[in-house]
Amino acid sequence: MQTDLSQAEADALLRMEKYRVDATAHAFPDLGGHIQIALQSQNQREAFSLDISRGRIALTTKYQTRGRHSVVLARLDFNSPHRNPDDTEVGIPHLHLYREGFGDKWAYDVPAEMLKNPADPWQVLLDFMSYCRVVEPPNISRGLFS
């Protein structure tokens, strides 16, 4: 299992269009829940995963896209500020992006145009999937409180 990618490979995987593997229905997780959904490239040669985790407190939501089974390409965190390897701190929310030699250890301010409504977990999921180029989203049912 490959865990180290060149920056060019990681950037290409993040930009690659992603499609649902099947029509399986997934429920948006309740507080304290987690789901992992398989995605794939159009030619089915690359496997991806969309992970959605919600802490017991509504603001601790995490959305993550992985490639090559275990490599975090992008992760959107709403849980707490993050301290980067150079000791700079990034606030809430923040976006982790793969960085060669560091994996997902670096976080950045979320681009202003990325999130239409940061207070709405469902809209954030849609915005995150768009950012990660999920062009055929998985079948996720919106929960009562999402």
PEWOGI-V193380 format. One record per pair of residues at least 24 apart in sequence whose ideal C-beta (glycine too) atoms are under 6 Angstrom apart, sorted by the first residue. I is the first residue (numbers start at 1). J is the second residue. If there is no record, write none. Layout:
# PEWOGI-V193380
I & J
I & J
This chain:
# PEWOGI-V193380
1 & 69
2 & 68
3 & 70
3 & 71
5 & 71
6 & 100
7 & 100
10 & 98
13 & 67
13 & 73
14 & 73
16 & 41
17 & 42
17 & 133
17 & 135
18 & 48
18 & 133
18 & 134
19 & 136
20 & 136
20 & 138
23 & 139
25 & 139
26 & 138
26 & 140
27 & 141
28 & 140
28 & 142
28 & 143
28 & 146
29 & 54
31 & 56
32 & 56
37 & 138
61 & 121
63 & 128
65 & 132
72 & 104
73 & 98
74 & 132
75 & 104
76 & 128
82 & 107
121 & 146
122 & 146
